[in-house]
Amino acid sequence: MSLFKKQRKNSINLSSFKQVDQNKETNKDLLKTSLQGNIQHVKQQLGNSSDIVIREIQIGKEPNVKACIFYTDGLVDTNSIQNFILESLMLDIHPDQEQMISSQQNVLQLLKGRILAVGDIQDVTEFSSLFTSLLSGDVILLLDGYAQGFTIGMRGGKDRGVMESTTETVVRGPKEGFTESLRTNTALIRRKIKTPQLWLESKKIGNLTKTDVAIMYIDGIVNDKVVEEVHTRLDRIDIDGILESGYIEELIQDETHTPFPTIYYSERPDVIAAELLEGKVAILVDGTPIVLVVPALFVSFVQSAEDYYQRADIATLIRLLRFFTIFIALLGPSLYIAITTYHQEMLPTKLLIGLAAQREGVPFPAFIEALMMEVAFEILREASLRMPKAIGQAISIVGTLVIGTAAVEAGIVSAAMVIVVAITAISSFVLPSFTISMSIRILRFPMMVLAATFGLFGIIVGVIALVLHLCSLRSYGVPYMSPFAPFIGKDMKDTLIRVPRWGMFARPRLISQQNNKREQTSAPKPPRDKV
């Protein structure tokens, strides 16, 4: 026999052994016909956990069939178990049904079709599916003599109710925000969009946590390639646990080496509903109120939900103010450093004399001065976030005033620098998205280094490099800076400005490529005659 044939024979034998091992593993995972054997296996695998309730019962008033229900205490609605399972199986069985049960005729079909008064009931034949459903909040029903059982959907337990969003507050608009319950979040979105085209697909991610993840989109509007890409990236995740949507965001984002977020998120149902109507895909994760949206554009992080609840002129002015504050938050300290260090001739004489008088006793250059103040403010901001709410705001305000005043009186920094840093910090709070605000805070320090090294020329080079970097980013195939780059004139109606509602008749072209028409409402025309 040749060497090739020997290797092939050995590989065949090895594969047959592997197949036998796989069959053994599969057989171990299947439910047993013995009820006590199934109970012992469940107890053994769960380590006799005290929160797993195992209730053995006998079906009917003159029982011949033994059964057992399993559920996790705290994750189910115990009143529903009492009313719709225990009473249905032990007290409310009709005499004809009891005769069929005693004769062992189609007991499983009889329970599923006529006795159990519950809506969500599924068959289960494997221990792996049983444990996943049991630890997710379902009730398990097993019968003696049958290698099959039921998973009954009765998830309950205590969770945080629907409250106002704490991260995205508005003056006018809905006040409700997402919760940590996945089904509550999907229901909040369906209350906004009542169409059968709103599709929901579910996955379980995490080898140990088995976290429920839902994908929502509007069929006929969304780009099918984006949906396929979302599925591909989610299926690629192999991790022990998913505890928050930030885990998934970091694993499915387009670009890692960038300070800018390429996935948008929100805590408001109305914002997610608006994104879905534009043709985007929402990713909901059980256990967190933060919902992810792809693809993400740069302009999405500057827009607020309240822009669409105010009149167009008011929303336009506020939006222009936000774009202006981006430049202040990014370049405020850098411009001060560059002008006071290299380009004093750009300042009026009186202002230059005043700044020189303030800096007369300061021993540090402008860059070190700005760096100390920025670092001190970042420390105060992080400390105020981590402190208890009762004292967090008071400590941040008092700390800022005391440190700023004491630093000026001690001659460590100038009063002008304190003003510049304060305006810069306040400008960063104007942005509605916390992630883009963090990006601006990170980029502020490299800009300060360029300004201290090359002056205004360094700032210009930094801004050009930043713009080129933004134009190179993509989010699920969509250019990050669209409709600015590539420039799409028809989509500019909802970027720097917001035209009236009757003027935004088309969806963004690079996001929704199936149904671009959003509305056909014409401009309002009041009657000329007197009413």
C-alpha positions as CSV (number, residue, x, y, z in Angstrom):
1,M,0.0,0.0,0.0
2,S,1.4,3.4,-0.9
3,L,2.1,6.1,1.6
4,F,-0.7,8.3,0.2
5,K,-3.3,5.4,0.7
6,K,-2.0,4.8,4.2
7,Q,-2.4,8.4,5.1
8,R,-5.9,8.5,3.6
9,K,-6.9,5.4,5.5
10,N,-5.6,6.8,8.7
11,S,-7.4,10.1,8.1
12,I,-10.7,8.1,7.4
13,N,-10.3,6.1,10.6
14,L,-9.5,9.3,12.5
15,S,-12.5,11.1,11.1
16,S,-14.7,8.1,11.9
17,F,-13.5,8.2,15.5
18,K,-14.2,12.0,15.6
19,Q,-17.7,11.3,14.3
20,V,-18.3,8.7,17.0
21,D,-17.1,11.2,19.6
22,Q,-19.4,13.9,18.2
23,N,-22.3,11.5,18.3
24,K,-21.5,10.7,22.0
25,E,-21.4,14.3,22.8
26,T,-24.7,14.9,21.0
27,N,-26.3,12.0,22.9
28,K,-25.1,13.4,26.2
29,D,-26.7,16.7,25.3
30,L,-30.1,15.1,24.5
31,L,-32.8,15.0,27.2
32,K,-33.5,11.6,28.9
33,T,-36.8,9.8,29.2
34,S,-36.3,9.5,32.9
35,L,-37.6,12.6,34.7
36,Q,-35.4,12.0,37.7
37,G,-32.4,11.6,35.5
38,N,-33.1,15.0,33.9
39,I,-33.6,16.6,37.3
40,Q,-30.3,15.3,38.6
41,H,-28.5,16.4,35.4
42,V,-29.9,19.9,35.8
43,K,-28.9,20.1,39.4
44,Q,-25.4,18.8,38.7
45,Q,-24.8,21.2,35.9
46,L,-26.1,24.2,37.8
47,G,-24.3,23.3,41.0
48,N,-27.5,23.0,43.0
49,S,-27.9,26.8,42.8
50,S,-30.4,28.1,45.3
51,D,-32.1,30.4,42.8
52,I,-33.1,27.6,40.5
53,V,-36.6,26.4,41.6
54,I,-37.5,22.8,40.7
55,R,-41.1,21.9,41.4
56,E,-42.2,18.3,40.8
57,I,-46.0,17.9,40.1
58,Q,-48.5,15.3,38.9
59,I,-50.8,16.2,36.1
60,G,-54.5,15.9,36.7
61,K,-56.6,15.1,39.7
62,E,-56.0,11.3,39.4
63,P,-52.5,11.6,38.1
64,N,-50.5,9.0,36.2
65,V,-48.0,11.3,34.6
66,K,-45.3,12.9,36.6
67,A,-43.9,16.3,35.5
68,C,-41.5,18.9,36.7
69,I,-41.2,22.6,36.1
70,F,-37.9,24.5,36.4
71,Y,-37.5,28.3,36.6
72,T,-35.0,30.9,37.8
73,D,-36.2,32.9,40.8
74,G,-36.2,36.6,40.1
75,L,-36.3,36.2,36.3
76,V,-39.9,35.0,35.9
77,D,-43.4,36.1,36.7
78,T,-44.3,33.8,39.6
79,N,-48.0,34.8,39.5
80,S,-48.3,33.7,35.9
81,I,-46.7,30.3,36.8
82,Q,-49.3,29.8,39.5
83,N,-52.3,30.9,37.3
84,F,-51.4,29.5,33.9
85,I,-49.2,26.5,34.5
86,L,-49.8,24.9,37.9
87,E,-53.6,25.4,38.0
88,S,-53.9,24.4,34.3
89,L,-51.9,21.2,34.9
90,M,-53.2,20.2,38.3
91,L,-56.8,21.5,38.7
92,D,-58.4,22.8,35.5
93,I,-58.0,19.6,33.3
94,H,-61.3,18.4,31.8
95,P,-62.3,14.7,32.5
96,D,-61.9,13.8,28.8
97,Q,-58.4,15.3,28.7
98,E,-57.6,13.4,32.0
99,Q,-58.6,10.1,30.4
100,M,-56.3,10.8,27.4
101,I,-53.5,11.6,29.7
102,S,-54.1,8.5,31.8
103,S,-54.0,6.4,28.6
104,Q,-50.7,8.1,27.5
105,Q,-52.2,9.3,24.2
106,N,-50.5,12.3,22.6
107,V,-49.8,13.9,26.0
108,L,-47.3,16.4,24.6
109,Q,-49.6,17.6,21.9
110,L,-52.5,17.7,24.3
111,L,-50.6,19.8,26.8
112,K,-49.3,22.2,24.1
113,G,-52.5,22.5,22.1
114,R,-55.4,22.4,24.7
115,I,-54.2,22.6,28.3
116,L,-51.4,25.1,28.7
117,A,-53.0,28.6,28.5
118,V,-49.8,30.4,27.5
119,G,-48.8,32.2,24.3
120,D,-45.1,31.5,23.9
121,I,-44.3,27.7,24.1
122,Q,-41.5,26.0,22.3
123,D,-40.2,22.4,22.2
124,V,-36.9,21.5,23.7
125,T,-34.9,18.3,23.3
126,E,-31.4,19.3,24.2
127,F,-29.9,20.4,27.6
128,S,-28.0,23.2,26.0
129,S,-31.2,24.9,24.8
130,L,-32.8,24.1,28.1
131,F,-30.1,25.8,30.1
132,T,-30.1,28.9,27.8
133,S,-33.9,29.3,28.1
134,L,-33.9,28.5,31.8
135,L,-31.2,31.1,32.6
136,S,-32.9,33.7,30.3
137,G,-36.1,33.7,32.4
138,D,-38.2,31.0,30.7
139,V,-40.1,28.2,32.5
140,I,-39.1,24.6,31.6
141,L,-41.7,21.8,31.7
142,L,-40.5,18.2,31.5
143,L,-42.5,15.0,31.6
144,D,-41.6,11.5,32.9
145,G,-41.2,9.0,30.1
146,Y,-40.6,11.7,27.4
147,A,-37.2,12.9,26.0
148,Q,-38.8,16.2,25.1
149,G,-40.1,19.1,27.0
150,F,-41.4,22.7,26.7
151,T,-39.9,26.2,27.2
152,I,-42.7,28.5,28.3
153,G,-42.1,32.3,27.9
154,M,-43.0,33.9,31.2
155,R,-40.1,36.3,31.7
156,G,-40.7,38.9,34.4
157,G,-38.8,40.1,37.4
158,K,-38.0,43.6,38.4
159,D,-36.4,46.1,36.1
160,R,-36.0,49.9,35.8
161,G,-39.1,51.5,34.4
162,V,-39.2,53.9,31.4
163,M,-37.7,57.2,32.6
164,E,-36.3,60.3,31.1
165,S,-33.0,60.0,29.4
166,T,-30.1,61.3,31.5
167,T,-27.6,61.8,28.7
168,E,-29.8,63.4,26.0
169,T,-32.1,66.0,27.6
170,V,-34.4,68.2,25.5
171,V,-36.7,71.1,26.3
172,R,-39.3,70.1,23.7
173,G,-39.9,66.5,22.7
174,P,-40.6,63.0,24.2
175,K,-39.1,62.5,27.7
176,E,-39.0,58.7,27.6
177,G,-35.7,56.8,27.4
178,F,-34.6,53.2,26.9
179,T,-34.2,50.8,29.8
180,E,-32.1,47.7,30.4
181,S,-34.9,45.4,29.2
182,L,-34.5,44.4,25.5
183,R,-38.3,43.8,25.0
184,T,-39.2,47.1,26.6
185,N,-36.8,48.9,24.2
186,T,-38.1,47.1,21.1
187,A,-41.7,48.0,22.2
188,L,-40.7,51.6,22.6
189,I,-39.5,51.7,19.0
190,R,-42.6,49.9,17.7
191,R,-44.8,52.5,19.4
192,K,-43.1,55.0,17.1
193,I,-43.0,53.0,13.9
194,K,-46.2,51.0,13.4
195,T,-45.4,49.3,10.1
196,P,-45.0,45.6,9.3
197,Q,-41.9,46.6,7.4
198,L,-40.1,47.1,10.7
199,W,-38.2,43.8,11.0
200,L,-36.5,42.4,14.0
201,E,-33.8,39.7,14.0
202,S,-32.3,38.2,17.2
203,K,-29.0,36.7,18.1
204,K,-27.3,35.4,21.2
205,I,-23.7,36.6,21.6
206,G,-21.3,35.5,24.3
207,N,-20.2,32.0,25.1
208,L,-21.0,32.4,28.8
209,T,-23.5,35.3,29.0
210,K,-25.6,34.3,26.0
211,T,-26.6,38.0,25.7
212,D,-29.7,38.7,23.5
213,V,-28.9,41.1,20.7
214,A,-31.6,42.4,18.3
215,I,-31.1,43.9,14.9
216,M,-33.9,46.3,13.8
217,Y,-34.4,47.9,10.3
218,I,-37.1,48.9,7.9
219,D,-37.4,46.6,5.0
220,G,-37.7,48.4,1.7
221,I,-35.8,51.4,2.9
222,V,-32.6,50.0,4.4
223,N,-29.6,49.0,2.2
224,D,-29.6,45.2,2.2
225,K,-25.8,45.1,1.9
226,V,-25.5,47.0,5.2
227,V,-27.8,44.4,6.9
228,E,-25.6,41.6,5.6
229,E,-22.5,43.3,6.8
230,V,-24.0,43.8,10.3
231,H,-24.8,40.1,10.4
232,T,-21.4,39.2,9.2
233,R,-19.6,41.3,11.9
234,L,-21.9,40.1,14.7
235,D,-21.5,36.4,13.7
236,R,-17.7,36.9,13.7
237,I,-17.7,37.8,17.5
238,D,-16.3,35.1,19.7
239,I,-16.1,36.3,23.3
240,D,-17.0,35.0,26.7
241,G,-19.5,37.7,27.6
242,I,-21.3,40.9,26.4
243,L,-22.2,43.1,29.3
244,E,-22.9,46.4,27.4
245,S,-23.3,47.6,23.9
246,G,-19.8,49.1,24.1
247,Y,-18.4,45.6,23.8
248,I,-20.1,45.1,20.5
249,E,-19.3,48.6,19.3
250,E,-15.6,48.0,19.7
251,L,-15.8,44.6,18.0
252,I,-17.8,45.7,14.9
253,Q,-16.5,49.3,14.2
254,D,-14.8,50.1,10.9
255,E,-11.7,51.9,12.1
256,T,-9.8,51.3,15.4
257,H,-7.0,53.9,15.0
258,T,-9.1,57.0,15.0
259,P,-10.4,59.2,17.8
260,F,-13.7,59.7,16.0
261,P,-16.6,57.2,16.6
262,T,-17.8,55.4,13.5
263,I,-20.9,54.0,15.3
264,Y,-23.6,56.3,16.5
265,Y,-25.6,55.5,19.7
266,S,-28.5,57.0,21.5
267,E,-30.6,56.5,24.6
268,R,-33.8,58.0,23.1
269,P,-36.5,56.0,21.2
270,D,-37.4,58.9,19.0
271,V,-33.8,59.3,17.8
272,I,-33.5,55.7,17.0
273,A,-36.9,55.7,15.2
274,A,-35.7,58.7,13.1
275,E,-32.5,56.9,12.2
276,L,-34.4,53.8,11.1
277,L,-36.6,56.0,8.9
278,E,-33.5,57.2,7.2
279,G,-32.5,53.7,6.3
280,K,-30.1,52.9,9.0
281,V,-29.8,49.7,11.2
282,A,-30.2,49.7,14.9
283,I,-28.5,47.2,17.2
284,L,-30.1,46.6,20.6
285,V,-28.4,44.8,23.4
286,D,-30.1,43.3,26.4
287,G,-29.0,44.8,29.7
288,T,-28.2,48.3,28.5
289,P,-30.2,51.4,27.5
290,I,-27.7,52.4,24.8
291,V,-28.7,51.4,21.3
292,L,-26.2,51.4,18.4
293,V,-26.9,52.7,14.9
294,V,-25.0,52.1,11.7
295,P,-23.9,53.5,9.4
296,A,-22.8,56.7,11.3
297,L,-22.0,60.1,9.8
298,F,-20.1,63.0,11.3
299,V,-23.1,65.3,11.1
300,S,-25.2,62.8,13.1
301,F,-23.1,63.6,16.2
302,V,-23.7,67.3,15.9
303,Q,-27.5,67.0,15.4
304,S,-29.9,66.8,18.3
305,A,-33.5,65.4,18.5
306,E,-34.7,68.9,19.4
307,D,-33.6,70.3,16.1
308,Y,-36.6,68.6,14.4
309,Y,-39.1,69.7,17.1
310,Q,-38.3,73.4,16.8
311,R,-39.0,75.7,13.8
312,A,-36.4,75.4,11.0
313,D,-34.9,78.9,11.6
314,I,-34.4,78.3,15.3
315,A,-32.9,74.8,14.6
316,T,-30.6,76.3,12.0
317,L,-29.2,78.9,14.3
318,I,-28.6,76.4,17.1
319,R,-26.9,74.0,14.7
320,L,-24.6,76.7,13.4
321,L,-23.7,77.5,17.0
322,R,-22.8,73.9,17.6
323,F,-20.4,73.8,14.6
324,F,-18.9,77.1,15.8
325,T,-18.3,75.6,19.3
326,I,-16.5,72.7,17.7
327,F,-13.8,75.0,16.4
328,I,-13.6,76.8,19.8
329,A,-13.4,73.5,21.7
330,L,-10.7,72.2,19.4
331,L,-8.6,75.3,18.7
332,G,-9.3,77.7,21.6
333,P,-6.1,77.1,23.6
334,S,-4.1,76.5,20.5
335,L,-4.9,79.9,19.0
336,Y,-4.1,81.6,22.2
337,I,-0.7,79.9,22.4
338,A,0.2,80.6,18.8
339,I,-0.8,84.2,18.9
340,T,0.7,85.1,22.2
341,T,4.0,83.2,21.4
342,Y,4.6,83.8,17.7
343,H,2.1,86.3,16.2
344,Q,1.8,89.1,18.7
345,E,1.4,91.6,15.8
346,M,-2.1,90.2,15.2
347,L,-3.4,91.7,18.5
348,P,-4.5,95.3,19.1
349,T,-1.9,97.3,21.0
350,K,-3.9,97.8,24.1
351,L,-4.9,94.2,24.3
352,L,-1.3,93.1,23.8
353,I,-0.1,95.4,26.6
354,G,-2.8,94.0,28.9
355,L,-1.8,90.4,28.2
356,A,1.9,91.2,28.6
357,A,1.1,92.8,32.0
358,Q,-0.8,89.7,33.1
359,R,2.0,87.4,32.0
360,E,4.7,89.5,33.6
361,G,4.8,87.4,36.8
362,V,4.0,84.0,35.2
363,P,7.2,81.8,35.2
364,F,5.9,79.4,32.5
365,P,5.5,79.7,28.7
366,A,2.0,79.8,27.3
367,F,2.0,76.1,26.3
368,I,2.9,74.9,29.8
369,E,0.4,77.3,31.3
370,A,-2.4,76.0,29.0
371,L,-1.4,72.4,29.5
372,M,-1.6,72.7,33.3
373,M,-5.0,74.3,33.2
374,E,-6.4,71.8,30.7
375,V,-5.1,68.8,32.8
376,A,-6.5,70.4,36.0
377,F,-9.9,70.9,34.4
378,E,-10.0,67.3,33.0
379,I,-9.2,66.0,36.5
380,L,-12.1,68.1,38.0
381,R,-14.5,66.9,35.3
382,E,-13.7,63.3,35.9
383,A,-13.9,63.7,39.6
384,S,-17.3,65.4,39.4
385,L,-18.6,62.4,37.3
386,R,-17.4,59.8,39.8
387,M,-18.5,61.6,43.0
388,P,-22.0,61.1,44.4
389,K,-24.6,63.3,42.8
390,A,-25.3,65.2,46.0
391,I,-21.8,66.7,46.2
392,G,-20.4,66.2,42.6
393,Q,-21.7,69.4,41.1
394,A,-20.8,71.4,44.2
395,I,-17.2,70.1,44.3
396,S,-16.7,70.7,40.6
397,I,-17.9,74.3,40.8
398,V,-16.1,75.2,44.0
399,G,-13.0,73.4,42.9
400,T,-12.9,75.2,39.6
401,L,-13.4,78.7,41.2
402,V,-10.9,78.1,44.0
403,I,-8.2,76.6,41.8
404,G,-8.6,79.2,39.1
405,T,-8.6,82.1,41.5
406,A,-5.7,80.8,43.6
407,A,-3.6,80.0,40.5
408,V,-4.1,83.6,39.2
409,E,-3.3,85.1,42.6
410,A,-0.2,82.9,43.0
411,G,1.1,84.0,39.6
412,I,1.2,80.5,38.1
413,V,-1.2,81.2,35.3
414,S,-2.6,84.4,33.8
415,A,-6.3,85.5,34.0
416,A,-6.6,85.4,30.2
417,M,-5.6,81.8,30.1
418,V,-8.3,80.9,32.7
419,I,-10.9,82.6,30.6
420,V,-9.7,80.8,27.4
421,V,-9.7,77.4,29.1
422,A,-13.2,78.0,30.7
423,I,-14.7,79.0,27.3
424,T,-13.1,76.0,25.7
425,A,-14.5,73.7,28.3
426,I,-18.0,75.2,28.1
427,S,-18.0,74.9,24.3
428,S,-17.3,71.2,24.5
429,F,-20.5,70.7,26.6
430,V,-22.6,72.3,23.8
431,L,-22.2,69.2,21.6
432,P,-25.2,66.8,22.1
433,S,-23.0,63.6,21.7
434,F,-20.6,62.7,24.5
435,T,-18.4,60.6,22.1
436,I,-17.7,63.4,19.7
437,S,-17.0,65.7,22.7
438,M,-14.4,63.2,23.9
439,S,-12.8,63.1,20.5
440,I,-12.5,66.9,20.5
441,R,-11.0,66.8,24.0
442,I,-8.4,64.3,22.8
443,L,-7.4,66.2,19.7
444,R,-7.1,69.5,21.6
445,F,-3.7,68.5,23.1
446,P,-1.9,67.6,19.8
447,M,-3.2,70.9,18.4
448,M,-1.6,72.7,21.4
449,V,1.7,71.0,20.7
450,L,1.6,72.1,17.0
451,A,0.7,75.6,18.0
452,A,3.6,75.8,20.5
453,T,6.0,74.4,17.9
454,F,5.1,76.1,14.7
455,G,2.5,78.7,15.6
456,L,-0.5,79.3,13.3
457,F,1.3,77.3,10.5
458,G,1.2,74.3,12.8
459,I,-2.5,74.7,13.5
460,I,-3.2,75.0,9.7
461,V,-1.3,71.8,9.0
462,G,-3.0,70.0,11.9
463,V,-6.5,71.1,10.6
464,I,-5.6,69.9,7.1
465,A,-4.4,66.5,8.4
466,L,-7.6,66.2,10.5
467,V,-9.9,67.0,7.5
468,L,-8.0,64.4,5.4
469,H,-8.3,61.8,8.1
470,L,-12.1,62.5,8.4
471,C,-12.6,62.2,4.7
472,S,-10.7,58.8,4.6
473,L,-13.1,57.2,7.2
474,R,-16.0,55.1,6.3
475,S,-18.8,53.6,8.3
476,Y,-20.2,50.4,6.8
477,G,-19.3,51.5,3.3
478,V,-20.7,55.1,3.7
479,P,-18.2,58.0,3.6
480,Y,-18.0,59.5,7.1
481,M,-18.1,63.1,6.0
482,S,-21.0,62.8,3.5
483,P,-22.7,64.9,2.2
484,F,-19.7,67.2,2.6
485,A,-17.2,64.8,1.0
486,P,-18.3,63.6,-1.4
487,F,-20.4,66.7,-1.9
488,I,-24.1,66.0,-2.4
489,G,-26.0,69.2,-2.8
490,K,-29.5,67.7,-2.4
491,D,-28.5,66.2,1.0
492,M,-27.2,69.5,2.4
493,K,-30.7,70.4,3.5
494,D,-30.1,68.7,6.9
495,T,-26.4,69.4,7.7
496,L,-25.2,72.9,8.6
497,I,-28.7,74.2,8.3
498,R,-32.1,72.6,8.5
499,V,-34.6,73.5,5.9
500,P,-38.3,73.5,6.7
501,R,-40.0,70.1,7.0
502,W,-41.7,70.3,3.7
503,G,-38.3,70.8,2.0
504,M,-36.7,67.6,3.2
505,F,-38.5,65.3,0.8
506,A,-35.6,62.8,0.2
507,R,-33.6,60.6,2.4
508,P,-29.8,60.6,2.3
509,R,-28.7,59.1,-1.0
510,L,-25.7,57.2,0.3
511,I,-27.6,55.5,3.1
512,S,-31.0,54.5,1.7
513,Q,-30.6,53.3,-1.9
514,Q,-34.0,51.6,-2.3
515,N,-36.6,54.2,-1.4
516,N,-35.3,57.7,-1.3
517,K,-38.6,59.5,-1.2
518,R,-39.5,60.6,2.3
519,E,-42.5,62.8,1.8
520,Q,-44.5,64.7,-0.9
521,T,-45.9,67.5,1.2
522,S,-45.7,70.9,-0.5
523,A,-45.1,74.2,1.2
524,P,-48.0,75.6,3.2
525,K,-50.1,78.1,1.4
526,P,-52.5,80.1,3.6
527,P,-55.8,81.1,2.1
528,R,-56.0,84.6,0.8
529,D,-59.5,85.2,1.8
530,K,-60.3,86.3,5.3
531,V,-61.6,83.7,7.6
